[in-house]
Amino acid sequence: MITGTGFVGGNIAAKFVDEGVSVTALDLKPKVLDFLEAAEKSRKLSFAKGDTRSFRLIEELVKAEKPRILIHTATFLNPTEAYDTFEVNVRGTANVLELARRYDLTMVYLSSGAIYGQMNGTADICEDEKFGPAYPPREGIDNVSGAPYCMSKRLGEEWVAMYRALYGLRAVALRLAWVYGRGITDYRLNTAISLFLRKAIVKEEVHIPYGGDTFVDFVHVSDVADIVYNAATLPVPKDFAFNVAYERGSRFSELIDVTKSVVPGAKLSLGPGLWPSKGVPIPRGGPSFPSERHMSIERAKASLAYSPKFDLEAGVRNYLQWIEKNWDISSPEAVPFPKWG
Ligand SMILES: NC(=O)c1ccc[n+]([C@@H]2O[C@H](COP(=O)([O-])OP(=O)(O)OC[C@H]3O[C@@H](n4cnc5c(N)ncnc54)[C@H](O)[C@@H]3O)[C@@H](O)[C@H]2O)c1
């Protein structure tokens, strides 16, 4: 069973079906993307409409479907709604977790690199490092949506870790970097990779005098789906939390170069410096805390056989194919560009 079959959950569902596993997908608003259509038709994937905030509802589903694995991706993200962020990301997690305990399910909790908060320095971030502050937002750098989201992921992870320690629950937490690839259908089409690609496709020129030095740990959604599958099916590792990124991070200037190489004729340029958090619509991503630090993936490689396949160029090329194929839902007519550039 997968809670939340949005961007990441949808790709995880496809991975499990490809591996021969039947999947029940629970979502507030189930959405069948093109790469899930065949699985749904063949009934290897079934969708259920429901809310993780309702323990009774999801318990009924677990009783009916009898899953053995529970992948928890359902999440709420809205910069101004700390209360709902708590309700879905913390209470919803507590519900799912209690079900995993009662019905003896292996659980994978989708956490986030945002959990680290405001980190100084440049060395790679390891999982056991002390988290930085979550708030207040640093003027001109952090997005205001960061703090409630970051806190909700910290609380959620702690609650899962406690169940593992107290009840012997088979559970791991995966702290994802900034994920990109097929299946993005919402406001994130106006962030970083998606935005630059869409501007390049419509041959719109983008010349911005800042932002090129912004550092981001990008990870392709296919690599995320692979490690979720490993985490759910390998023996429970000694460690609980794992970073999930690519081998290294990238600066926006590199992203611009990659975009120009995969979309010939694209006219894009960024000047030096960081992308500010206010004043211009984001391509930086809502929840992410800016950091100069890459999340080390050594632990995931050693314990979860993690082996990311998509470097930035291969990943963006792969994503471009999906956007072009799904232009009806990816075009500026479907999701208008922000008013800048
Ligand atoms: N996308 C990223 O870059 C990224 C980075 C780090 C961590 N993550 C984590 O990965 C997970 C999945 O993220 P995503 O990008 O797929 O998000 P998403 O918004 O695309 O998908 C989340 C899904 O959860 C559903 N949902 C929300 N509230 C629900 C509820 N109460 N009950 C049932 N379903 C509900 C939504 O309808 C949506 O389909 C999240 O836990 C997120 O924190 C994502």
The ligand as a Tripos MOL2 file, in Angstrom:
@<TRIPOS>MOLECULE
LIG
   44    48     1     0     0
SMALL
NO_CHARGES

@<TRIPOS>ATOM
      1 N1          9.2590   16.0610   -4.3810 N.am      1 LIG1
      2 C1         10.3550   16.3280   -3.7000 C.2       1 LIG1
      3 O1         11.2650   17.0030   -4.2050 O.2       1 LIG1
      4 C2         10.5290   15.7710   -2.3050 C.ar      1 LIG1
      5 C3         11.7210   16.0840   -1.6380 C.ar      1 LIG1
      6 C4         11.8980   15.6040   -0.3600 C.ar      1 LIG1
      7 C5         10.9390   14.8160    0.2280 C.ar      1 LIG1
      8 N2          9.7890   14.5420   -0.4460 N.ar      1 LIG1
      9 C6          8.7760   13.7250    0.2330 C.3       1 LIG1
     10 O2          8.2880   12.7350   -0.6420 O.3       1 LIG1
     11 C7          6.9120   12.5050   -0.3590 C.3       1 LIG1
     12 C8          6.0940   12.6350   -1.6380 C.3       1 LIG1
     13 O3          6.2620   13.9440   -2.1510 O.3       1 LIG1
     14 P1          5.6670   14.3150   -3.5800 P.3       1 LIG1
     15 O4          6.6270   15.2430   -4.2050 O.co2     1 LIG1
     16 O5          5.2500   13.0920   -4.2840 O.co2     1 LIG1
     17 O6          4.3820   15.1480   -3.1460 O.3       1 LIG1
     18 P2          3.0010   15.2700   -3.9460 P.3       1 LIG1
     19 O7          2.3170   16.4740   -3.4020 O.co2     1 LIG1
     20 O8          3.2140   15.1800   -5.4060 O.co2     1 LIG1
     21 O9          2.2190   13.9670   -3.4940 O.3       1 LIG1
     22 C9          1.6430   13.8570   -2.2290 C.3       1 LIG1
     23 C10         0.3040   13.1930   -2.3920 C.3       1 LIG1
     24 O10        -0.2760   13.0390   -1.1060 O.3       1 LIG1
     25 C11        -1.6750   13.2640   -1.2400 C.3       1 LIG1
     26 N3         -2.1970   13.6520    0.0780 N.ar      1 LIG1
     27 C12        -2.0430   14.8280    0.7040 C.ar      1 LIG1
     28 N4         -2.6740   14.8110    1.8850 N.ar      1 LIG1
     29 C13        -3.2430   13.5700    1.9880 C.ar      1 LIG1
     30 C14        -4.0330   12.9390    2.9740 C.ar      1 LIG1
     31 N5         -4.3560   13.5700    4.1130 N.pl3     1 LIG1
     32 N6         -4.4440   11.6720    2.7630 N.ar      1 LIG1
     33 C15        -4.1250   11.0200    1.6090 C.ar      1 LIG1
     34 N7         -3.3750   11.5810    0.6330 N.ar      1 LIG1
     35 C16        -2.9400   12.8370    0.8310 C.ar      1 LIG1
     36 C17        -1.7850   14.3730   -2.2670 C.3       1 LIG1
     37 O11        -3.0880   14.3700   -2.8670 O.3       1 LIG1
     38 C18        -0.6720   14.0100   -3.2300 C.3       1 LIG1
     39 O12        -1.1530   13.2160   -4.3170 O.3       1 LIG1
     40 C19         6.5050   13.4950    0.7220 C.3       1 LIG1
     41 O13         6.5140   12.8450    1.9570 O.3       1 LIG1
     42 C20         7.5730   14.5490    0.6520 C.3       1 LIG1
     43 O14         7.7690   15.1610    1.8930 O.3       1 LIG1
     44 C21         9.5610   15.0020   -1.7090 C.ar      1 LIG1
@<TRIPOS>BOND
     1     1     2 1
     2     2     3 2
     3     2     4 1
     4     4     5 ar
     5     4    44 ar
     6     5     6 ar
     7     6     7 ar
     8     7     8 ar
     9     8     9 1
    10     8    44 ar
    11     9    10 1
    12     9    42 1
    13    10    11 1
    14    11    12 1
    15    11    40 1
    16    12    13 1
    17    13    14 1
    18    14    15 2
    19    14    16 1
    20    14    17 1
    21    17    18 1
    22    18    19 2
    23    18    20 1
    24    18    21 1
    25    21    22 1
    26    22    23 1
    27    23    24 1
    28    23    38 1
    29    24    25 1
    30    25    26 1
    31    25    36 1
    32    26    27 ar
    33    26    35 ar
    34    27    28 ar
    35    28    29 ar
    36    29    30 ar
    37    29    35 ar
    38    30    31 1
    39    30    32 ar
    40    32    33 ar
    41    33    34 ar
    42    34    35 ar
    43    36    37 1
    44    36    38 1
    45    38    39 1
    46    40    41 1
    47    40    42 1
    48    42    43 1
@<TRIPOS>SUBSTRUCTURE
     1 LIG1         1 GROUP 0 **** ****
